[in-house]
Amino acid sequence: MKKARKGENSISELKQVEINGTGHELMIRAQDKANPSVIFVHGGPGVPEIPYVTKYQEELEKHFTVVHYDQRDAGKSYHFGEDYSSLSTDLLVKDLLALTDYISDRFDKKKVILIGHSFGTYIAMQAAYQAPEKYEAYIGIGQMADIVESEIDGLNFTLEQAKLSGNTADVEQLQSIADTFA
């Protein structure tokens, strides 16, 4: 992890915050926490970015209060023994809306900027759609458009690769999955 930010109004924090009844790991960094707040929504599901984001966000920290969080059931927001059987994208959106309120209140911001990456673009877009008054802007990185079509494209690519390599066992299994979409 990068060294702590220095300065009277800077922030460099890694901590658990309770959101909707469960702990979410937050990393908040800024040279001046009075700057506009940005919330990053990671991809996956289950691919948190906190371990490596400081490698590319130093310039952002000069102009924004940058907030990363591990979504429920991911990274340091995974808690052994917690029941994740009701985990859904709707719940992840509710968590993001509650996190947005927390960040807005904590840094006295009427609105925040929302950035989604890959699967996180779906969660972020749903939050922005449900509560546009909370967000100054939305930025999508690796924007998801049609989840089902993307999965079918991936399945077809994998099936083709299995055929090319002569892997008949995988071809049979993948073809049986593909047939359910025909």
Beta strands, then each sheet from edge to edge (+ up, - down):
strand 1: 11-19
strand 2: 22-30
strand 3: 37-41
strand 4: 65-69
strand 5: 112-117
strand 6: 135-141
sheet 1: 1+ 2- 4+ 3+ 5+ 6+
end
